[in-house]
Amino acid sequence: MIKVNIKKNHIVITGHANFADYGKDIVCASASSIVITSINACLRIDNSSLLYKEELDKLTIDIKSDSEIIKSIIENMIFLLEELAKTYKKNIKIVKEEDR
């Protein structure tokens, strides 16, 4: 299962969806596309807007900017991941700081 833990300016994404085999998993591909496109958009607008670190089965994003545009991109990323989680409840879980 992909787990997305969201705090105010810190997002950690871990795991694998296990919807299908590696390389054929549409849930992982969708989540990856959403996240990578959002990171790239933020960095294209402001190269110092966020820091990210990729590790095996883990991606950490630290948001450094207070820009409304950057906030909107991150909010959209979270919305899209939530929509994906509604369809694939067994494969992706979103946990927000206020949910804890």
Residue pairs with C-beta under 8 A, 6 or more apart in sequence:
1 15
1 16
1 17
1 18
1 90
1 91
1 92
1 93
2 13
2 14
2 15
2 16
2 17
2 27
2 28
2 31
2 91
2 92
2 93
3 12
3 13
3 14
3 15
3 92
3 93
3 95
4 11
4 12
4 13
4 78
4 81
4 85
4 92
4 93
4 94
4 95
5 11
5 12
5 13
5 14
5 95
6 78
6 94
6 95
6 96
6 97
7 97
8 97
9 62
9 63
9 64
10 60
10 61
10 62
10 63
11 60
11 61
11 63
11 74
11 78
12 58
12 59
12 60
12 61
13 31
13 35
13 58
13 59
13 60
13 61
14 57
14 58
14 59
15 57
16 22
16 25
16 28
16 57
17 25
17 27
17 28
17 31
17 88
17 91
17 92
18 25
18 91
19 25
19 26
19 27
19 28
19 88
19 91
20 26
20 27
22 28
27 84
27 88
27 91
27 92
30 84
31 81
31 84
31 92
34 77
34 80
34 81
34 84
35 59
35 61
35 77
35 81
38 73
38 74
38 76
38 77
39 50
39 52
39 61
41 73
42 49
42 50
42 65
42 70
42 73
42 74
43 49
43 50
45 67
45 69
45 70
45 73
46 65
46 67
46 70
48 64
48 65
49 63
49 64
49 65
49 67
49 70
50 61
50 62
50 63
50 64
50 65
50 70
51 61
51 62
51 64
52 59
52 60
52 61
52 62
53 59
53 60
63 70
63 74
65 71
78 94
81 92
81 94
82 94
84 92
85 92
85 93
85 94
